[in-house]
Amino acid sequence: MPFGDLNQLDKGVPYQAAQVYLGPTLGWSNAWVRPEVVYTTSPVNLTSRDSVALINVSGRATVNLPDVVAWTREPFYNIYSPFERAIWVKDMGGTAQNFGIFIIPVGVQTIDGKGNIAFAQNFGIVRLRPLNDLTGWYVG
């Protein structure tokens, strides 16, 4: 399996997938399981494969979101993913109150109509979902 193992001893890809059978026409396919990645340096640049970003930075943290269009794009055979389609950003280090975590969308995309958002709650979490028109994200 090209996705690496769960304990990462082989330094493989840090994403997890499950094999799902989609019937005789499509056969077996990989369905991405919500990957949790711990980030210890800033800036954090999320990609279309990210879902849960655990921020453990001892200072101000900047989280750059992926392009919402690229992030929502799925193969034709995986339109209805069984896993939640959201990005979670969590303060794992408990330092957000002192330094803040700033979340920034790509280009002209927005979060709740704003150019960026910040949160300063120790061990807090923000869940971002894509807007239906793919112009940005909303907190929810």
Beta strands, then each sheet from edge to edge (+ up, - down):
strand 1: 16-21
strand 2: 28-33
strand 3: 36-39
strand 4: 44-45
strand 5: 52-55
strand 6: 61-64
strand 7: 87-91
strand 8: 101-104
strand 9: 110-111
strand 10: 117-119
strand 11: 125-130
strand 12: 136-139
sheet 1: 1+ 2-
sheet 2: 3+ 5+ 7+ 11- 12+ 9+
sheet 3: 4+ 6+ 8+ 10-
end
